Amino acid sequence: MTFGGFTPFTLIDYAGKTACIVFTVGCNFRCPYCHNPELVDETAEETFSEAFVLSFLEKRRGILDGLVITGGEPTMHGDLLPFIAKVKQLGFLVKLDTNGTNPSLLRDALEKKLVDYVAMDVKAPLSSYYKTVGRPVNTDALKESIDILLNASIPYEFRTTVVKALLSPEDLEEIVREISGAKRYYLQKFIPSNILNPQFKRKVPYTDEEFEQFQKTAQKYVAYCGIR
C-alpha cells in the first residue's frame, strides 16, 4: 500500500494507547467539511510506502502500542487486510477508522482478528445520507456495518461530526436511534480549518449548551455518549 500521510506518534487517536497513524489515499464520499481534502482528491504532496511504515513499526516495538489506519477511506483498498496482517505479525494493535461502506471487508477483518478497535463515522440519518456525503450511497451497506459493530466482541465506537448547516437536532436523534444499543458514541465538534469546501469555514456551529443537550438525548439510546 501507499499512504498519503503519516503521523509518528499520537496519544489521542487510539484511546489509552500510544500509536502512530497512517492515512490512506482516496475516498468514496465528498463530505464538504472533510479536513483531509488532499486525501479525498488524491493530491497529497508526500507519500509513504508500506515498507517505510513496517520498518518504522519494527523499530518501535516496545515503544508504541498500535497503529491507527484512517483516511480517506481505508476499506476502499483491496490490499488493506494483507497490510494489517503484517502489522499484527509485528505485535501491534490496530485501530481502523471507516465510513462503513464496505461491510464485507469489515466482517472479514473481525473474523480474522486483524483489528482491535473500530471507529465508524455515522455522517447523517440513513434516510438523508447523500445530502451530507455528496455522493449516492448504499445505505443497506451502512446499516450492515452498524449491525456488525453492534454485535462485535472488540471495542468500537460510532461518531458524528456535527455541522449545523447539515444536521438538525432531529437528525442527530434519528442517528442515535439507528445505532441504539451502541456502547460508545461521540459527537465531534466541527472545526473549520483546511477543509474540502472552504465555504464551510463560514458556517455557524452549534453552541456548547446545544451539544450538552444533544448528549443528553443520545444517552437515552447508547451506553455512553462523549463530546469531542
N, C-alpha and C positions, 0 to 999 in steps of 0.2 A: 504493500500500500504506500501511497504518497500522501502526506499530510500538509495542510495549508497553514498550520500554526502549531506551536509547541511552547508549553509553559513548564519549566523545570521543577517548580515547587509551588504547592498550594496547601493551605490549611483549612480552606473554606469550601472547596468544591466537592469534597468527599468527607462528609461529617464524621469527625472523630478520627480521621486518618490523615497521614502525611502522604501526599501524592504528587504526581506530575500529570499534565494534561496534553492530549493530542487533539487536534481539530481536523476532522475530515473535510474534504472539498466537495461542494455541490449540495443542493437541497431541492426537494420536490415541492416546497412551499415558497411563497413570496410574502411573508409577513412584513408589513411596512415598517414595523418597529424593530426588526431584527438588528441586533448590534454586531453582527458579523457579516456585513454585506460583501466583503471580499471573498468569503467562502461561498456565499449563495451565488454570486455572479462569476465565481471562479477566476478572480483576478488577484489572488494572494501573491504578493511580491516575493515571498520567501517560502520554499517548500522543504519538507523534511522527509527523508526516506524511512522506510520500515527498518532498514539495517541501522540507521542512526538511532532510532528510538530504542530498539532492542539492545544496542550497545550501551546506550545511556543507562537503561534499566539494569543491565548486568553489573554496571559499576556502582549502582545504588542499592544493591542487595543489603539488607540490614539497616538501611537508612530510610528508605521510603516504604510505605505500606502498600501502595497501589497506584494504579493508572486510571485516569478518567478519560473516557473516549466520548467526545462531543463533536459538534459540527457547526454549520452544515447538518446533514442527516447521515449518521454513520451506517444505518441499515440499508442504504442505497447500494452499498459496496459488497459485491459477491465475495471478496477476499477478506471481509471483516473477521469472520469466525476463525479461519486459519491463523490470522494475525493474533487474535486473542488467545488462541491455544498456545502460541509461542510465548506470550506474556505470562500465561499461567504456568508454563513449564519452568519459568524463571522464579516462580514462587510469589508472584504479586497478586493482590486483589484487583478486581476490575469493576469499575462503575461505568455503566453505559447510559448515556443520555439519548433519548429518542423521541420522535414525534408520533410514534405508534403506527405508522403506515405500513409496516412490514411485520405483521403478527407471526408469520411462519418462521422468519428468522429469529424473532424474539423467543418463540417457543423452543426452537432448536437450541438456542444459546442456554436457556434454562435447563432443558433436558440433559444437555451435555455438561452442565455445571461449569460453564465458561464465564458467567458473570456473577458477581457477588452483591450487586446493588444496581437497581434500575430506576432512573428518573424519567418519567414520561410527561411531556408538555401536553396539557389539555388547553387548546387555544380558545375554544368557544363552545357553546352548546352544539351538539351534533347537528341539530336542525339548521344551523346557520354558519357552519364551519367555513364554507367557501368565501364568505364575506370577509373573514379575518385573514385567511391564508392566501388569498389572491389566486387560487387555483381550484379546478374541480378536485373533489376529494372523495374517496371511498369511505364513507362513514361506517360501513359494516366492518371494515378492517380496523378502524379506530376502536370501535366497540369491542372487537375481538381482543385487541391488545389490552384494553382496560380490564376485560374479564380475566385474561391470562395473569395480569399482575394482582388482581384482587384475590386470586387463588394461589399465588406464588408462595413458596416456602422461604424465599430470601427477602431481605429488606427492600422496600421500594417506596417511591413517592410519586404523587401527581403534583403538578404545579401549573399555575396560570399567571402569565404576565398580564397585569390588569391595566388596560389602556382605556381611559374613559370614553374616548371617541368611538371605541369598538364594542365595549361591553357595558351593558346596563346592570344595575343591581339585580334585576330579574334574570338576566343572562347568567350572572355568577351563581345565583341559587339553582338555576337549571343545571349548571355544570356539576355542582356538588351532589345534586340528586342522581346524576348519571354515574358518579363514582361512589355512590352511597356504600358505606361499609369499609372504605379505604382506611388504612392505618395512618397514613401521613399525607397531608395536602398543604401546599404552600401558595400563598398569594404573594406574587412578586411585584414590587413597585416598578413601574416603567420609568427608566432613567434615560432621557434623551441625550444621546452623545453621537457617536458615529453609527448612524442607522441607515437602513436601506432606503427609506423615503424621508428625505430631510424635512419635508413639510410637517412631519410628526413631532419635530422638535418644538413646535409652537403649540402643541396640544396641551390643554389644561388637565392636570392629573387629579385624581381623587384625593381628598384630604386624609390625614391620619385618622381622624374621627370616623370617616366613612369606611376606611379599611378595618377599623375595630368592629364596626357593625357588620361588615362582610364576614369577618372572622367569627363573630357570634352566630351568624346564620349558618356558616359552614359547619360549625361544631355540632349542629343538630344531626348532621349526616355522616361525619367522619370522626375517627377516634381522636385525631389531633390536627389542628389547623394552625400553621405559623405564618408570620408575615416577614417578608424579606425586603 
